[in-house]
Amino acid sequence: MPRAIVTREPTTSSARWRSAFAPGEVIQRVRPKEFAGWLPNPHRGTTTFQRFNGDPLNPGLTWSDKDGPTVFKRFAGNLTNPDYPDTTISYCRWVWAALEPEKGRFRWAMIDGALAAARARGQTLQVRLQPYASDSGLPPWFWDLGGRPDRALEHSGDDVERSRWEPDHNHASYLRHWGALIAAFGRRYDGHPLIESVDIAYAGNFGECGGNASAATSRALVERYRRSLRTTRLISMLGTHGCRYGARFPDLGWRHDCFGDMSAYGHGVVPEGLAWNSMYEDIPRGIQSGRVADTWKTAPVVFETCWTVGYWEQKGWDVDYILAQGLKWHASVFMPKSSFIPERWRDRIDAFDRRLGYRHVLRQLTLPLEAKPGSRVAFWLWLENVGVAPLYRDYALALRLRQGRTSTVLPLDLDLRTVLPGDAMLTGSFVFPRALRRGEVEVHIGIVDRRTHEPVAELAIEPRGPDRWHPLTRIDVL
């Protein structure tokens, strides 16, 4: 068991707590009330897009995939997102030309500014470096230094125009120069505590579909990301060669950028309602062909809306079906483009958000009513994850014993990364701190950083303390 950390806090007092127990009782059972509301927990839930908590939403049904933030306003103290779920994650993308306007000259100030803005707004930052966005984004110097267009497009009729701005991703120049950008980014930012994840958006328009990159090229580019970002979480793009290759690495998550697409219009070619779309074909086929059906057990699944939720409503798509599928596929993160959530769907989106990722409920904790300092205290704990995925960070579930101004934090022997949806039970014991004086000691529970023992997330139980610790009960100190 990790070494306990002792801290000093303000003194508290209470009325006698044990009067409800008969004289012969030695065991107490703690059954907290489940909390049904939103929790400001990290690494899960809805994200903002190209902006941060408190920023205005995109107008109407609009958004920009390519225009990542470059100017950062001073934070005014307002974290609310009207017509949008509360969030602890921001998601930002920048095209290559914005990041490296001249060969070897990187505009890291944009990334630094975004990280500072995220910190001020209580968010971490998901990042995508994207090669290009439609007909813009590739730096002009790329062509000057030997970049070659995708020649196959020149002979494909309607795609001749694309051949003027879409590169051949298999050419050595692309691998060399794009790979150099990823390596430089990794040298500066790998392991940064505020970077939630980085997309393996190695090729294609917006970095989404892999362009014309072959399986061999895709493997080489994925390995460039893995070598450059050894600590930071990486997220593959579902349906690409790179995602299929990355499926062998349990720490690589995946994302799909057209979640919610129910367009199935026949256009006189197939029966109405039976055309190809993302929700019935692209996502489930991608999960199957990419061999990522079980990835959620060890790495996060991320969904970005196809268009916006407002557009779904406009088209009359079945939002209940869409959201149920997202939960069935074990999503941890949802990115609806910082676009308004229709009022009549807000409750359903909020309920969906609350189940994303992990959500831990303490069902019962059994402890003795009294103990002597230095003795071993036995306990039994029942924790339920009512979310749809585990917590992927190595945080610890811990008890805090507080008496007067003295606190001792005791991490428990339970790896939260292994707590999948459902029950986790733990029988264990800990040494009752020798420094405790005769009287009472308060017992709290929390999710803490293993190194600092500071709380980092909340359980879905009441009461909720202002310091993220949940008060549970007391034990008499003999």
DAVENCOR-V108547 format. One record per residue. RES is the residue in one small letter. PHI is phi in whole degrees, -180 to 180 (999 if undefined). Layout:
res = <RES;RES>
phi = <PHI;PHI>
This chain:
res = <m;p;r;a;i;v;t;r;e;p;t;t;s;s;a;r;w;r;s;a;f;a;p;g;e;v;i;q;r;v;r;p;k;e;f;a;g;w;l;p;n;p;h;r;g;t;t;t;f;q;r;f;n;g;d;p;l;n;p;g;l;t;w;s;d;k;d;g;p;t;v;f;k;r;f;a;g;n;l;t;n;p;d;y;p;d;t;t;i;s;y;c;r;w;v;w;a;a;l;e;p;e;k;g;r;f;r;w;a;m;i;d;g;a;l;a;a;a;r;a;r;g;q;t;l;q;v;r;l;q;p;y;a;s;d;s;g;l;p;p;w;f;w;d;l;g;g;r;p;d;r;a;l;e;h;s;g;d;d;v;e;r;s;r;w;e;p;d;h;n;h;a;s;y;l;r;h;w;g;a;l;i;a;a;f;g;r;r;y;d;g;h;p;l;i;e;s;v;d;i;a;y;a;g;n;f;g;e;c;g;g;n;a;s;a;a;t;s;r;a;l;v;e;r;y;r;r;s;l;r;t;t;r;l;i;s;m;l;g;t;h;g;c;r;y;g;a;r;f;p;d;l;g;w;r;h;d;c;f;g;d;m;s;a;y;g;h;g;v;v;p;e;g;l;a;w;n;s;m;y;e;d;i;p;r;g;i;q;s;g;r;v;a;d;t;w;k;t;a;p;v;v;f;e;t;c;w;t;v;g;y;w;e;q;k;g;w;d;v;d;y;i;l;a;q;g;l;k;w;h;a;s;v;f;m;p;k;s;s;f;i;p;e;r;w;r;d;r;i;d;a;f;d;r;r;l;g;y;r;h;v;l;r;q;l;t;l;p;l;e;a;k;p;g;s;r;v;a;f;w;l;w;l;e;n;v;g;v;a;p;l;y;r;d;y;a;l;a;l;r;l;r;q;g;r;t;s;t;v;l;p;l;d;l;d;l;r;t;v;l;p;g;d;a;m;l;t;g;s;f;v;f;p;r;a;l;r;r;g;e;v;e;v;h;i;g;i;v;d;r;r;t;h;e;p;v;a;e;l;a;i;e;p;r;g;p;d;r;w;h;p;l;t;r;i;d;v;l>
phi = <999;-59;-62;-71;-110;-104;-131;-111;-138;-60;-74;-127;-138;-154;-74;-60;-96;-95;-65;-78;-100;-67;-57;-86;-75;-123;-118;-123;-118;-107;-129;-66;-76;-71;-95;-99;-88;-75;-115;-80;-90;-80;69;-159;97;-82;-117;-82;-134;58;-165;-138;-48;90;-76;-61;-72;-63;-72;57;-103;-93;-166;-132;-76;-102;-94;-68;-65;-123;-122;-124;-75;-64;-70;-92;98;-99;-98;-75;-122;-56;61;-155;-64;-67;-141;-124;-135;-112;-123;-132;-128;-135;-82;-57;-62;-72;-82;-137;-65;-127;-56;83;-107;-101;-95;-68;-59;-67;-67;-60;-64;-66;-65;-65;-65;-62;-60;-65;-99;73;-128;-98;-125;-88;-126;-129;-97;-115;-60;-162;-133;55;-92;-143;118;-74;-69;-56;-63;-60;-71;-65;-98;106;-60;-120;-72;-75;-63;-61;-71;-66;-113;-112;72;-64;-98;-60;-62;-63;-65;-84;-136;-102;-82;-83;-70;-88;-74;-59;-65;-67;-60;-69;-79;-67;-60;-66;-63;-63;-64;-65;-61;-63;-60;-89;-121;-58;83;-60;-65;-95;-85;-69;-169;-129;-74;-85;-97;-82;-165;93;-60;62;72;-87;-112;86;53;-96;-60;-72;-60;-67;-63;-62;-61;-63;-72;-60;-65;-62;-62;-67;-72;-82;-127;-79;-107;-70;-64;-113;-126;-80;-99;-58;93;-96;-57;-64;-67;-64;-67;-69;-61;-76;-105;-65;-91;-92;-84;-145;-139;-133;-103;-136;-66;99;-67;-116;-67;-141;-78;-73;53;76;-102;-131;-59;-56;87;-121;-82;-63;-155;-73;-72;-101;-134;-63;-71;-62;-65;-64;-63;-69;-69;-84;57;-118;-61;-107;-57;-57;-71;-130;-154;-76;-107;-125;-123;-111;-65;-78;56;-137;-64;-61;-69;-54;-63;-59;-86;75;-75;-79;-66;-64;-64;-58;-68;-62;-66;-60;-71;-63;-86;65;-67;-106;-133;-129;-121;-95;66;49;-114;-54;-96;-54;-56;-74;-107;-60;-61;-71;-67;-64;-66;-60;-59;-65;-94;-64;66;-94;-158;-98;-119;-81;-83;-159;-132;-107;-139;-73;-78;-151;-161;-98;-55;89;-82;-93;-103;-87;-145;-134;-130;-124;-114;-121;-93;-95;-82;-119;-155;-81;-85;-89;-94;-84;-93;-116;-81;-140;-100;-119;-103;-126;-133;62;-97;-109;-127;-126;-100;-123;-62;-96;-85;-141;-85;-64;-67;-98;-86;-78;-52;122;-94;-136;-125;-139;-107;-159;-156;-146;-83;-66;-53;-69;-78;-68;-98;-58;142;-128;-130;-79;-116;-122;-132;-164;-109;-126;-69;-65;-83;-95;63;-85;-67;-123;-153;-109;-88;-89;-139;-118;-78;-110;-83;-66;-101;75;-90;-107;-68;-115;-166;-135;-130;-75;-98;-87>
